[in-house]
Structures are given as C-alpha cells and as structure tokens.
Amino acid sequence: MKQTLKIIAGSALATAALIKAVPAFAEPMPAQNVSIVHTADLDLSSKAGLEALDHRLVTAAFEVCGTASEVDLAGKNKVRACRADVLAKARAEGEQLASRGASIRIAAGY
C-alpha cells in the first residue's frame, strides 16, 4: 500500500512538473514586428545624417525580425534572411521618403 501511494504521488508530481514546463518550451510570439523610423530630425544631405539614418534602419530591422535560439540553426537563418530583406526594403524606401522628411515604416514579413 505504501509503495502504491509513493508511485501515485511521484506520478502526480511528474505530471505537474511537465504541465508547468510546457510554456517554457513554447515558441514566444514576437513582441513587435513593425517599427517606425523618423527622419525629420536628420540632415540627409550630410554624411553624418545618412549614417545616422542607416543606423536607425539597422536597429529597426533587428527589432522587427527578433532573435532565435543559439541552437536553432534554421531559426537563425530565418532571422538573418528577414533582417537582410527588411533592411533592403527599408533602405530603398528610405531613399524616397527620407528626402521629404517622412517617416519610414519597417515591417517583417511573417
């Protein structure tokens, strides 16, 4: 009888531990996948202004694409491809919109 109770209690504890651990293994949803880069405060006729714009675009691309686990090679490749794609689109859009002082909308294509 004592052995049976130990087995039942151990099973209950193991089940409870598994139920609690499931959210830890779930893939987190990206918190933000759209970013707005403001350009009105930049002097885009100067090299420093263009460098500041490019830095903002790179930062926004990192924000919208998120990160992947170090052990998830496929995920890291997706993130890397997302950043390259988002950054290329943002730079093309930036050349057109930034000259008018408009903001640039950066979004990841999930």
C-alpha positions in Angstrom: 0.0 0.0 0.0 2.8 2.4 0.9 4.6 1.6 -2.4 1.3 2.4 -4.4 1.0 5.8 -2.7 4.6 6.6 -3.5 4.0 5.7 -7.2 0.8 7.8 -7.3 2.5 10.8 -5.6 5.5 10.5 -7.9 3.3 10.4 -11.0 1.3 13.3 -9.9 4.5 15.4 -9.2 6.0 14.4 -12.6 2.8 15.3 -14.4 2.5 18.7 -12.6 6.2 19.4 -13.5 5.5 18.6 -17.2 2.4 20.8 -17.3 4.3 23.7 -15.7 7.2 23.3 -18.2 5.2 23.3 -21.4 5.0 27.1 -21.6 8.8 27.3 -21.3 9.2 25.1 -24.4 6.6 27.1 -26.5 7.9 29.4 -29.1 7.4 33.0 -28.0 5.4 35.4 -30.2 7.4 38.4 -31.4 6.6 41.3 -29.2 6.9 43.8 -32.1 7.1 43.3 -35.8 6.6 46.8 -37.0 8.8 49.8 -36.4 8.7 53.5 -37.4 12.0 55.3 -38.2 11.7 59.0 -38.0 13.9 61.1 -40.3 12.7 64.6 -39.8 15.5 65.4 -37.4 18.2 64.2 -39.7 20.2 66.3 -42.2 20.3 63.8 -45.1 22.5 66.0 -47.2 25.4 65.2 -44.8 27.4 62.0 -44.4 26.6 62.0 -40.7 22.9 62.3 -41.3 23.0 59.4 -43.8 25.0 57.3 -41.4 22.5 58.0 -38.6 19.6 57.0 -40.8 21.3 53.8 -41.8 22.0 53.0 -38.1 18.3 53.6 -37.3 17.3 51.3 -40.2 19.6 48.5 -39.0 18.3 48.9 -35.4 14.7 48.7 -36.6 15.4 45.6 -38.7 16.9 43.9 -35.7 13.8 44.9 -33.7 11.2 43.7 -36.2 12.9 40.4 -37.0 13.6 39.4 -33.5 16.1 36.7 -32.5 16.4 32.9 -32.5 17.9 30.5 -30.0 21.6 29.8 -30.4 20.8 26.1 -31.0 18.1 26.8 -33.6 20.1 27.0 -36.8 17.0 27.1 -39.1 15.6 29.9 -36.9 18.8 31.8 -37.0 18.9 31.5 -40.8 15.3 32.8 -41.0 16.1 35.8 -38.8 19.2 36.6 -40.8 17.2 36.4 -44.1 14.4 38.5 -42.5 16.9 41.2 -41.5 18.5 41.3 -44.9 15.1 41.5 -46.7 13.7 44.1 -44.3 16.9 46.2 -44.4 17.0 46.2 -48.2 13.3 47.3 -48.4 13.8 49.9 -45.8 16.9 51.4 -47.5 15.0 51.6 -50.8 12.0 53.2 -49.2 14.3 55.4 -47.1 15.9 57.0 -50.2 12.4 58.0 -51.5 10.7 59.1 -48.2 13.6 60.5 -46.2 14.3 63.2 -48.7 10.9 64.6 -47.9 11.3 64.3 -44.1 8.8 61.5 -43.9 8.9 58.6 -41.5 9.9 55.1 -42.7 7.7 52.1 -41.8 9.6 48.9 -41.3 7.8 45.6 -41.0 8.8 42.0 -41.0 7.1 39.7 -43.5 5.9 36.9 -41.2 
